[in-house]
Amino acid sequence: MLRTQKPRDALLGTKVRIPSAGFGDIAGWITRSLEGSLARLQREQVDIFWLHNEITQSGGGETLSVRQVLEEVVPAFRALQAAGKFRLPAITALGETAALQQVLDGGFFGAAQVVYNLLNPSAGAAVTAGFPAQNHERPLDRCPAARIGTVGIRVLAGGALSGSTARHPVASAPPPPLGSGHSFDDDVAHAGRLMPLVAQGFAASLPEAAIRFSIGHPGMGTVLVGTASPEEFEGALSAIAKGPLPAEALALVQTIAAG
């Protein structure tokens, strides 16, 4: 489709997730992954190349350490970028907050996928002491100043912000909790507390409210919304077209969170 339609304004990206079995040859794994993607896409270059591993301070398991990213991933990315294989290096900002900040502060990566949603808004707002989930410490405030583009992910909290535990037949399994820190069912229960946004007419549905919340932060560049059907896709487009939630709705969200 890309070859036949030749869209002028489309940005094309691909990603690499290095398995722990490949940690002994990180540069080689990255190169082979990108070359394979380019061959399948029948392209000589992509616009964005994402590192998709979680990043922690010391590494372990399937996570990369800060040292591995800065000393092994970055040189491999830099060589492929210099060879014209991609334009913008990027990371998926999952892992330990301090480790992710250290990698972004390194100044190489030009974009980050950032978790931001109604259940866990800590990527764009301060949260209270004792917040039960990961505190991302506001990268949406820090990234624009560093000229790092942002892409919002998990904007529906893995489906919890549908307000239902039911999942579409083609959907993946429920993810680890994003807002409660305890379970996916807890996230769904917490999402139910946000239904006044719908009852008071600020949104037609909870997913609409969640999507419109995610695009409202001034540091957000764009968002990824997972959809499992054409109807969900059309619903996401409709929500985006309505624009961010109004100030009154955001005040209501604050009131609910404080409760």
C-alpha positions as semicolon CSV with decimal commas, in nm:
position;residue;x (nm);y (nm);z (nm)
1;M;0,000;0,000;0,000
2;L;0,280;0,242;0,082
3;R;0,439;0,185;-0,257
4;T;0,116;0,229;-0,451
5;Q;-0,042;0,513;-0,251
6;K;0,282;0,704;-0,186
7;P;0,137;0,924;0,090
8;R;0,334;1,248;0,106
9;D;0,271;1,332;0,472
10;A;0,284;0,985;0,629
11;L;0,560;0,914;0,881
12;L;0,674;0,554;0,886
13;G;0,832;0,394;1,190
14;T;0,946;0,054;1,308
15;K;1,085;-0,075;1,635
16;V;1,332;-0,320;1,782
17;R;1,294;-0,520;2,101
18;I;1,618;-0,698;2,187
19;P;1,564;-1,028;2,373
20;S;1,793;-1,108;2,660
21;A;1,940;-1,384;2,445
22;G;2,068;-1,109;2,215
23;F;2,229;-0,892;2,482
24;G;2,572;-1,034;2,391
25;D;2,546;-0,876;2,044
26;I;2,321;-0,574;2,086
27;A;2,456;-0,388;1,782
28;G;2,418;-0,691;1,558
29;W;2,065;-0,761;1,680
30;I;1,959;-0,400;1,618
31;T;2,111;-0,397;1,270
32;R;1,949;-0,724;1,167
33;S;1,613;-0,616;1,306
34;L;1,611;-0,287;1,116
35;E;1,736;-0,443;0,793
36;G;1,463;-0,706;0,819
37;S;1,196;-0,440;0,873
38;L;1,319;-0,238;0,576
39;A;1,312;-0,547;0,355
40;R;0,957;-0,633;0,459
41;L;0,845;-0,273;0,413
42;Q;1,030;-0,254;0,079
43;R;1,186;0,072;0,190
44;E;1,541;0,204;0,211
45;Q;1,463;0,424;0,511
46;V;1,204;0,477;0,784
47;D;1,131;0,803;0,958
48;I;1,143;0,677;1,318
49;F;1,323;0,383;1,476
50;W;1,205;0,289;1,826
51;L;1,393;0,106;2,098
52;H;1,111;-0,096;2,257
53;N;1,281;-0,261;2,556
54;E;1,201;-0,149;2,907
55;I;1,493;0,038;3,061
56;T;1,608;0,004;3,422
57;Q;1,907;0,130;3,614
58;S;2,083;-0,205;3,644
59;G;1,909;-0,415;3,378
60;G;1,815;-0,776;3,437
61;G;1,563;-1,009;3,278
62;E;1,441;-0,864;2,949
63;T;1,519;-0,504;3,052
64;L;1,817;-0,305;2,930
65;S;2,034;-0,115;3,174
66;V;2,113;0,252;3,133
67;R;2,473;0,154;3,057
68;Q;2,366;-0,086;2,781
69;V;2,148;0,180;2,621
70;L;2,405;0,460;2,633
71;E;2,714;0,251;2,555
72;E;2,578;-0,011;2,315
73;V;2,236;0,084;2,178
74;V;2,315;0,449;2,107
75;P;2,632;0,377;1,903
76;A;2,445;0,112;1,701
77;F;2,158;0,350;1,636
78;R;2,400;0,630;1,548
79;A;2,577;0,416;1,287
80;L;2,249;0,313;1,122
81;Q;2,125;0,671;1,126
82;A;2,450;0,789;0,964
83;A;2,402;0,521;0,699
84;G;2,063;0,671;0,613
85;K;1,855;0,380;0,743
86;F;1,630;0,600;0,956
87;R;1,586;0,966;1,045
88;L;1,482;0,993;1,412
89;P;1,594;0,768;1,702
90;A;1,330;0,711;1,968
91;I;1,250;0,507;2,279
92;T;0,941;0,361;2,439
93;A;0,960;0,515;2,786
94;L;0,878;0,209;2,993
95;G;1,086;0,094;3,287
96;E;1,223;0,278;3,589
97;T;1,151;0,649;3,599
98;A;1,502;0,759;3,698
99;A;1,662;0,534;3,436
100;L;1,438;0,672;3,161
101;Q;1,519;1,029;3,263
102;Q;1,890;0,953;3,248
103;V;1,860;0,808;2,897
104;L;1,652;1,099;2,770
105;D;1,889;1,348;2,931
106;G;2,167;1,187;2,727
107;G;2,047;1,398;2,436
108;F;2,047;1,136;2,160
109;F;1,687;1,020;2,135
110;G;1,449;1,258;1,962
111;A;1,113;1,106;2,055
112;A;0,958;0,909;2,338
113;Q;0,640;0,706;2,377
114;V;0,498;0,814;2,713
115;V;0,232;0,648;2,930
116;Y;-0,037;0,908;3,002
117;N;-0,401;0,850;3,091
118;L;-0,681;0,939;3,331
119;L;-0,578;0,668;3,577
120;N;-0,209;0,758;3,577
121;P;-0,155;1,121;3,470
122;S;0,189;1,143;3,633
123;A;0,361;1,194;3,297
124;G;0,199;1,535;3,281
125;A;0,092;1,632;3,633
126;A;0,208;1,606;3,991
127;V;0,054;1,323;4,189
128;T;-0,003;1,303;4,563
129;A;0,224;1,122;4,805
130;G;0,129;0,757;4,824
131;F;0,014;0,741;4,462
132;P;-0,031;0,363;4,415
133;A;0,116;0,332;4,066
134;Q;0,441;0,434;3,900
135;N;0,517;0,806;3,918
136;H;0,657;0,900;3,576
137;E;0,756;1,246;3,705
138;R;0,621;1,460;3,424
139;P;0,822;1,386;3,107
140;L;0,553;1,572;2,910
141;D;0,677;1,888;3,079
142;R;1,045;1,809;3,027
143;C;1,057;1,663;2,676
144;P;0,945;1,965;2,473
145;A;1,212;2,184;2,632
146;A;1,471;1,923;2,527
147;R;1,325;1,908;2,174
148;I;1,205;1,551;2,227
149;G;0,878;1,466;2,055
150;T;0,616;1,275;2,250
151;V;0,365;1,004;2,163
152;G;0,103;0,916;2,422
153;I;0,053;0,544;2,480
154;R;-0,178;0,339;2,703
155;V;-0,429;0,626;2,678
156;L;-0,710;0,379;2,753
157;A;-0,500;0,211;3,025
158;G;-0,493;-0,115;2,834
159;G;-0,872;-0,113;2,804
160;A;-0,949;-0,036;3,170
161;L;-1,083;0,305;3,070
162;S;-1,361;0,135;2,879
163;G;-1,505;0,082;3,227
164;S;-1,551;-0,289;3,157
165;T;-1,344;-0,604;3,204
166;A;-1,491;-0,749;2,881
167;R;-1,244;-0,762;2,591
168;H;-1,296;-0,784;2,217
169;P;-1,217;-1,132;2,073
170;V;-0,913;-0,998;1,885
171;A;-0,781;-0,792;2,178
172;S;-0,472;-0,897;2,368
173;A;-0,486;-1,018;2,726
174;P;-0,535;-0,755;2,998
175;P;-0,204;-0,577;3,068
176;P;-0,042;-0,526;3,407
177;P;-0,221;-0,251;3,603
178;L;-0,135;0,105;3,505
179;G;-0,326;0,315;3,754
180;S;-0,390;0,119;4,069
181;G;-0,065;-0,069;4,103
182;H;-0,262;-0,378;4,209
183;S;-0,462;-0,543;3,930
184;F;-0,636;-0,477;3,602
185;D;-0,974;-0,528;3,772
186;D;-0,882;-0,255;4,020
187;D;-0,802;-0,024;3,730
188;V;-1,144;-0,095;3,580
189;A;-1,308;-0,021;3,916
190;H;-1,118;0,307;3,945
191;A;-1,220;0,396;3,591
192;G;-1,583;0,364;3,698
193;R;-1,533;0,653;3,938
194;L;-1,481;0,875;3,632
195;M;-1,830;0,816;3,493
196;P;-1,947;1,162;3,612
197;L;-1,759;1,294;3,309
198;V;-2,020;1,117;3,098
199;A;-2,315;1,176;3,329
200;Q;-2,248;1,551;3,331
201;G;-2,222;1,567;2,952
202;F;-1,850;1,631;2,909
203;A;-1,812;1,320;2,690
204;A;-2,037;1,067;2,522
205;S;-1,847;0,772;2,670
206;L;-1,561;0,695;2,905
207;P;-1,323;0,601;2,618
208;E;-1,402;0,934;2,453
209;A;-1,322;1,117;2,775
210;A;-0,995;0,925;2,810
211;I;-0,881;1,002;2,456
212;R;-0,971;1,370;2,483
213;F;-0,789;1,390;2,816
214;S;-0,474;1,242;2,663
215;I;-0,453;1,497;2,380
216;G;-0,508;1,792;2,612
217;H;-0,160;1,826;2,760
218;P;0,041;2,094;2,575
219;G;0,347;1,870;2,573
220;M;0,170;1,588;2,390
221;G;0,257;1,550;2,024
222;T;0,022;1,270;1,921
223;V;-0,139;0,962;2,073
224;L;-0,166;0,594;1,990
225;V;-0,510;0,448;2,055
226;G;-0,543;0,072;2,045
227;T;-0,854;-0,037;1,856
228;A;-0,995;-0,384;1,792
229;S;-1,270;-0,302;1,541
230;P;-1,364;-0,043;1,276
231;E;-1,624;0,094;1,519
232;E;-1,360;0,156;1,787
233;F;-1,137;0,322;1,526
234;E;-1,418;0,555;1,416
235;G;-1,494;0,630;1,781
236;A;-1,133;0,729;1,843
237;L;-1,133;0,958;1,539
238;S;-1,456;1,117;1,658
239;A;-1,309;1,179;2,003
240;I;-0,999;1,343;1,856
241;A;-1,214;1,564;1,636
242;K;-1,393;1,700;1,943
243;G;-1,066;1,825;2,088
244;P;-0,939;1,827;2,448
245;L;-1,171;1,815;2,747
246;P;-1,281;2,159;2,871
247;A;-1,141;2,312;3,188
248;E;-1,457;2,225;3,382
249;A;-1,410;1,857;3,301
250;L;-1,046;1,866;3,410
251;A;-1,152;2,026;3,738
252;L;-1,398;1,741;3,786
253;V;-1,118;1,490;3,724
254;Q;-0,912;1,661;3,994
255;T;-1,204;1,647;4,235
256;I;-1,255;1,275;4,172
257;A;-0,883;1,206;4,212
258;A;-0,871;1,398;4,539
259;G;-1,156;1,185;4,669
